[in-house]
Amino acid sequence: MERRLSVLGILLVVSFIWFTPVTYVSAAEPIVIGVPTSLGFLEGKESHKAVQMAVSEINAKGGVRVGAEKRPFQVVAADLRDAAAGVPVPEALLGIEKLILEQKPTAIVVGPFRSEALLAGMDIFAKYKMPMLGTVAMTPATEAKIKENPEKYKYVFRVSLNVTYWVQLLAGTNAALKNEFGFDKVYIMNQDVAWARGTATGMEKAVYPKLGIEVVGHDEFPTGFSDFSSALMKAKAKGAGVLFTCFDMPESGVLVKQWKSIKVPGLIAGFISPMAGEVAWQTFDGKIGGLMNAIFEVGNMPSEKYAPAKNFYNKYKSTYGKGIQSGHGPAPSYESVYILKEAIERAGSLEPDAIVAEIEKTDRQGVMGRIKFDQGHQVVYGTDPAETAVGCFFQWTDVGKRKIVYPKSLAEGEIVLPAWVKK
């Protein structure tokens, strides 16, 4: 009798397992999103937060529909440290592979910080058929590889600005400076990393000659360098009207203080990462008025003329207690989560190739403008947010406000020269 009861109990348990609806079990299973990047650096840290904000919004509305069920997103992050001085690319690649093997994400967003790591990592994403929506590394060499071998490298996309579009943004801004103020001499100062070298080379070899602007000097600085006085003195001596800067390291903030103390009669117009956010005014004791700085993707600062960017920025600020301080990364990182959600829902599947095919079809009005990918899996950037994603230039006013001055579609005022900068 006891034996028959045991058998009956086993049968009941087996029957319960067999007849439990699969949708009930899998509905609670999260869809894992991996975020491997340099989490200790501003762009990486804030991009991770933007991803978490998007995931919270989506999960609060029930999650992601996969066929007949809804499942939540779950974020897992890994600090690649690839932006730090002296960290070799193979170390970053090990971090990417470890995250993929241990956490088994459905897709990756943000991705490597440095272009060198992204390029090397493309083979890992191909190996594991891992959709990757990059939002920091900027090299256009990824697009060339995708076009040369689309079947192998189709898993890699970039939502943020790349170097090509970055140079176009710079060209438009420099043309405006020449037309308005007659500035026809420039001194280039850039960090010695791939994206900054590529930008500076493109400006020196192609853009400035085309604009009729003379490059009177060019200096590169290793990551971690913090005394720019010698280069600034050379720029002053050579009569540069524009100081083109290209840096993402924290130490580059020193450059602006030295610019003001030396009173170099040229306008800084480029990208200095510590100058991008609203707290820079307090951080640098109100001594940055007149500086022009790029925001790679609108939404990383609010725009009075494009409501989605302003709404995103304000939501981030209310969520985390302060506004976005980086000029590059957070807005496209937020967008990437929604791009992934919509692709999964259209595919009705978590199968990588199906997701990739739907990401390619993306056409949405997002926080940086209209989001569409080209054949190299790069989001298209331009100057009209109704048609393309958009970057911008702002200028710090003398009362500590950031004012968008380029492009015209987003401009909130005119460029004003500091008192010691002459036309």
C-alpha positions in Angstrom: 0.0 0.0 0.0 2.8 2.4 1.0 4.6 1.6 -2.3 1.5 2.3 -4.3 1.0 5.7 -2.6 4.6 6.6 -3.4 4.1 5.7 -7.0 0.9 7.7 -7.1 2.7 10.7 -5.5 5.4 10.6 -8.2 2.7 10.4 -10.9 1.0 13.4 -9.4 4.2 15.4 -9.3 5.1 14.4 -12.9 1.6 15.3 -14.0 1.8 18.7 -12.3 5.1 19.5 -14.1 3.9 18.2 -17.4 0.6 20.2 -17.4 2.0 23.5 -16.0 1.7 26.0 -18.8 5.1 26.9 -20.3 4.1 30.6 -20.7 3.6 30.8 -16.9 7.2 29.6 -16.2 8.9 31.6 -19.0 6.9 34.8 -18.4 9.1 35.6 -15.4 12.4 34.8 -17.1 14.3 38.0 -17.8 15.8 39.0 -21.1 19.4 39.8 -20.2 21.1 42.9 -21.7 24.9 43.1 -21.2 26.6 46.4 -20.7 30.4 45.9 -21.0 32.2 49.2 -21.0 34.5 51.5 -19.0 32.2 52.0 -16.0 34.7 54.1 -14.1 34.7 56.8 -16.8 31.9 59.4 -17.1 30.6 58.4 -20.4 30.5 54.7 -19.5 28.9 55.3 -16.1 26.2 57.6 -17.4 25.5 55.4 -20.4 24.9 52.5 -18.0 22.5 54.6 -15.9 20.6 55.6 -19.1 20.3 51.9 -20.0 18.9 51.2 -16.5 16.4 54.0 -16.8 15.1 52.7 -20.1 14.8 49.2 -18.7 12.9 50.5 -15.7 10.4 52.3 -17.9 9.9 49.3 -20.1 9.5 46.8 -17.2 7.1 49.2 -15.5 4.8 48.8 -18.5 5.0 45.0 -18.5 8.3 44.3 -20.3 8.9 43.1 -23.8 6.5 41.1 -25.8 8.1 37.9 -27.2 5.4 36.1 -29.2 2.5 35.5 -26.9 4.3 36.4 -23.6 5.8 39.5 -21.9 9.2 39.3 -20.3 11.2 41.9 -18.3 14.7 43.2 -19.3 17.6 42.6 -16.9 20.8 44.6 -17.0 24.2 43.0 -16.2 27.3 45.2 -16.5 31.1 44.6 -16.7 33.9 47.1 -16.3 36.2 46.6 -19.2 38.5 49.5 -18.1 39.5 49.9 -21.8 39.5 53.7 -21.4 42.1 53.7 -18.7 45.7 54.5 -19.5 47.8 51.4 -20.0 45.0 48.8 -20.1 45.7 46.5 -23.1 43.0 45.6 -25.6 43.2 41.8 -24.9 42.2 42.5 -21.3 39.0 44.3 -22.5 38.3 41.4 -24.9 38.5 38.9 -22.0 36.0 41.0 -20.1 33.5 40.9 -23.1 33.9 37.2 -23.5 33.5 36.5 -19.8 30.2 38.5 -19.7 28.9 36.6 -22.7 29.8 33.2 -21.4 28.7 33.7 -17.8 25.7 36.0 -18.1 24.4 34.8 -21.5 22.9 38.1 -22.6 20.5 38.3 -25.5 22.2 41.4 -26.7 24.8 44.0 -25.7 24.5 47.7 -25.5 27.0 50.5 -24.9 29.9 48.2 -25.6 33.7 49.0 -25.7 34.7 52.5 -24.9 37.8 52.6 -27.1 37.7 52.1 -30.8 40.7 49.8 -30.6 38.7 47.4 -28.4 35.5 47.6 -30.5 37.4 46.7 -33.7 39.1 43.8 -32.0 35.8 42.8 -30.3 33.9 42.4 -33.6 35.2 38.9 -34.0 33.9 38.0 -30.5 30.4 39.3 -31.3 30.5 37.4 -34.6 31.6 34.2 -32.9 28.8 34.2 -30.4 26.2 35.8 -32.8 25.7 38.6 -30.2 23.8 41.7 -31.4 25.7 44.7 -30.1 24.4 48.3 -30.1 27.5 50.4 -29.5 27.2 53.9 -28.1 30.7 55.2 -27.3 33.5 53.9 -29.6 33.5 56.0 -32.8 35.8 54.4 -35.4 34.2 54.2 -38.9 36.4 51.2 -39.6 33.7 49.0 -38.1 31.3 50.0 -40.9 34.0 49.2 -43.5 34.3 45.7 -42.0 30.5 45.2 -42.0 30.3 46.2 -45.6 33.1 43.9 -46.6 31.7 40.9 -44.8 28.1 41.6 -43.9 27.2 38.0 -43.0 30.0 37.7 -40.4 29.9 41.1 -38.8 26.1 41.9 -39.1 25.7 41.7 -35.4 27.5 45.0 -34.7 25.6 48.3 -34.8 26.4 51.9 -33.7 23.8 54.3 -32.3 26.1 57.1 -31.3 27.9 59.6 -33.5 30.9 58.1 -35.4 34.1 60.0 -36.4 32.8 60.7 -39.9 29.7 62.4 -38.7 31.7 64.1 -35.9 33.9 65.6 -38.5 30.9 66.8 -40.4 29.6 68.5 -37.2 33.0 70.1 -36.7 33.2 71.2 -40.3 29.8 73.0 -40.1 30.7 74.7 -36.9 34.1 75.9 -38.2 32.6 77.1 -41.4 30.2 79.2 -39.3 33.1 80.6 -37.2 35.0 81.6 -40.4 31.9 83.2 -42.0 30.9 85.1 -38.9 34.3 86.1 -37.4 36.8 85.6 -40.2 38.8 83.0 -38.3 41.1 81.4 -40.8 43.9 80.0 -38.6 43.5 77.0 -36.3 45.7 75.2 -33.8 44.9 71.5 -33.2 45.3 69.9 -29.8 44.1 66.3 -29.3 44.4 63.3 -27.1 46.6 60.4 -28.5 43.8 57.8 -28.8 42.2 56.4 -32.0 39.0 58.5 -32.2 40.8 61.8 -31.4 43.7 61.0 -33.8 41.2 60.1 -36.5 39.2 63.3 -35.9 42.3 65.6 -35.9 43.8 64.0 -39.0 40.5 64.3 -40.9 40.2 68.0 -39.9 43.9 68.8 -40.8 44.1 66.9 -44.1 40.6 67.3 -45.5 38.2 69.7 -43.7 40.4 72.7 -42.9 42.0 72.9 -46.4 38.5 72.7 -48.0 37.3 75.6 -45.7 40.4 77.7 -46.5 41.5 77.6 -42.9 45.3 77.3 -42.2 46.5 74.8 -39.6 49.3 76.7 -37.8 50.2 73.9 -35.3 49.2 70.4 -34.1 50.0 68.8 -30.8 49.0 65.3 -29.4 49.0 64.5 -25.7 49.0 61.1 -24.0 46.1 60.0 -21.8 46.7 61.4 -18.4 48.7 64.5 -19.5 47.8 67.7 -17.6 50.0 70.7 -18.6 49.0 72.3 -21.9 50.7 75.7 -21.4 53.5 75.1 -24.0 51.0 74.3 -26.8 48.8 77.2 -25.8 51.7 79.6 -25.9 52.5 78.4 -29.4 48.9 78.9 -30.5 49.0 82.4 -29.1 52.3 83.2 -30.9 51.0 81.9 -34.2 47.8 83.9 -34.1 45.3 81.0 -34.1 41.7 82.3 -34.1 40.4 78.8 -33.2 41.8 76.2 -30.9 40.4 72.9 -32.0 40.4 70.5 -29.0 39.6 66.7 -28.9 39.8 65.1 -25.5 37.9 62.7 -23.3 40.3 62.4 -20.3 39.5 64.1 -17.0 42.8 66.0 -17.0 41.8 67.9 -20.2 39.8 70.3 -18.0 43.1 71.9 -17.0 43.5 73.1 -20.6 40.6 75.5 -20.3 41.9 77.1 -17.1 45.3 77.6 -18.7 43.6 79.1 -21.9 42.0 81.7 -19.7 45.0 82.4 -17.5 47.3 82.8 -20.5 44.5 84.7 -22.4 45.1 83.0 -25.7 43.2 85.2 -28.2 41.6 82.2 -29.9 38.2 80.6 -29.3 38.3 77.0 -28.0 35.8 75.1 -30.2 36.0 71.3 -30.0 35.3 68.6 -27.4 36.7 68.5 -23.8 34.7 65.9 -21.9 34.8 67.6 -18.4 33.3 70.8 -20.0 30.2 69.1 -21.4 28.0 68.9 -18.3 26.1 71.5 -16.4 28.2 71.0 -13.2 31.4 72.1 -15.1 30.7 75.7 -14.2 31.0 75.0 -10.5 33.8 72.4 -11.0 36.0 75.0 -12.8 35.0 78.0 -10.6 33.1 79.8 -13.2 36.2 80.3 -15.4 34.9 78.6 -18.6 32.7 81.4 -20.1 33.1 81.7 -23.8 34.2 78.0 -24.4 32.4 76.2 -27.2 32.0 72.5 -26.7 30.3 69.7 -28.6 27.5 67.5 -27.5 27.8 64.5 -29.7 24.2 63.5 -29.5 21.4 65.9 -28.5 19.6 64.6 -25.5 22.9 64.5 -23.6 21.9 68.2 -23.0 18.3 69.5 -23.2 17.1 71.4 -26.3 14.4 74.0 -26.2 13.7 73.3 -29.8 13.4 69.5 -29.7 11.1 68.2 -26.9 12.2 64.5 -26.8 15.7 65.6 -26.0 14.6 67.9 -23.2 12.1 65.3 -21.8 14.8 62.6 -21.7 17.3 64.9 -20.0 14.8 66.1 -17.4 13.7 62.5 -16.7 17.4 61.4 -16.2 17.9 64.4 -13.9 14.9 63.7 -11.8 15.8 59.9 -11.7 19.4 60.4 -10.6 19.4 63.8 -8.9 21.6 65.6 -11.4 21.8 66.1 -15.1 23.9 64.3 -17.6 27.5 65.5 -17.5 29.0 63.7 -20.5 28.5 64.9 -24.1 28.6 61.4 -25.6 26.9 58.1 -24.9 23.9 58.4 -22.6 21.2 59.4 -25.1 22.1 56.7 -27.7 22.4 54.2 -24.8 18.9 54.9 -23.7 17.7 54.7 -27.4 19.5 51.4 -27.8 17.2 49.7 -25.3 14.1 50.8 -27.1 15.6 49.9 -30.5 16.3 46.4 -29.1 12.8 46.1 -27.5 11.1 47.0 -30.8 13.3 44.7 -32.8 12.5 41.7 -30.5 8.8 42.5 -30.6 8.8 42.7 -34.4 10.8 39.5 -34.6 8.7 37.7 -32.1 11.8 35.9 -31.1 15.1 36.1 -29.2 17.0 34.4 -32.1 20.0 36.6 -32.9 19.7 36.7 -36.7 16.0 37.5 -36.4 16.8 40.4 -34.0 19.5 41.7 -36.3 17.2 41.7 -39.3 14.7 43.8 -37.3 17.3 46.2 -35.9 18.2 46.9 -39.5 14.6 48.1 -40.2 14.6 50.6 -37.3 12.9 53.9 -38.0 11.9 55.7 -34.9 11.7 59.3 -33.6 14.0 59.2 -30.6 15.7 61.5 -28.1 18.5 62.4 -30.5 16.2 62.8 -33.6 15.2 60.3 -36.2 16.9 56.9 -35.8 17.7 54.9 -38.9 20.7 52.7 -39.8 22.8 52.8 -43.0 24.3 49.8 -44.7 27.3 49.9 -42.4 24.9 49.7 -39.4 25.6 53.3 -38.4 22.8 55.6 -37.3 22.6 58.5 -39.8 23.4 61.9 -38.4 22.7 65.4 -39.8 21.4 68.8 -38.8 17.6 68.3 -38.8 16.2 66.1 -35.9 13.0 65.4 -38.0 15.1 63.6 -40.5 18.3 62.3 -38.8 19.9 62.0 -35.4 21.7 65.3 -34.4 24.7 66.4 -32.5 25.2 70.1 -31.5 27.6 72.7 -30.3 26.9 74.9 -27.2 28.7 77.8 -25.7 29.1 78.6 -22.0 27.8 82.0 -21.2 29.4 84.4 -18.7 26.6 83.6 -16.2 27.1 79.8 -16.3 24.5 78.7 -18.8 24.8 76.4 -21.7 23.4 77.8 -24.9 23.1 75.7 -28.2 24.6 77.7 -31.0 24.8 75.1 -33.8 23.1 73.8 -35.9 20.5 76.4 -36.8 17.7 74.0 -36.4 18.5 73.8 -32.6 20.3 77.2 -32.0 19.1 79.1 -29.0 21.3 82.2 -29.6 24.4 83.6 -31.3 28.1 82.9 -30.7 29.7 85.5 -28.4 33.5 86.0 -28.3 35.2 86.3 -24.9 36.6 89.8 -24.3 40.3 88.7 -25.0 39.4 86.9 -28.3 39.6 89.2 -31.3 38.1 88.9 -34.7 
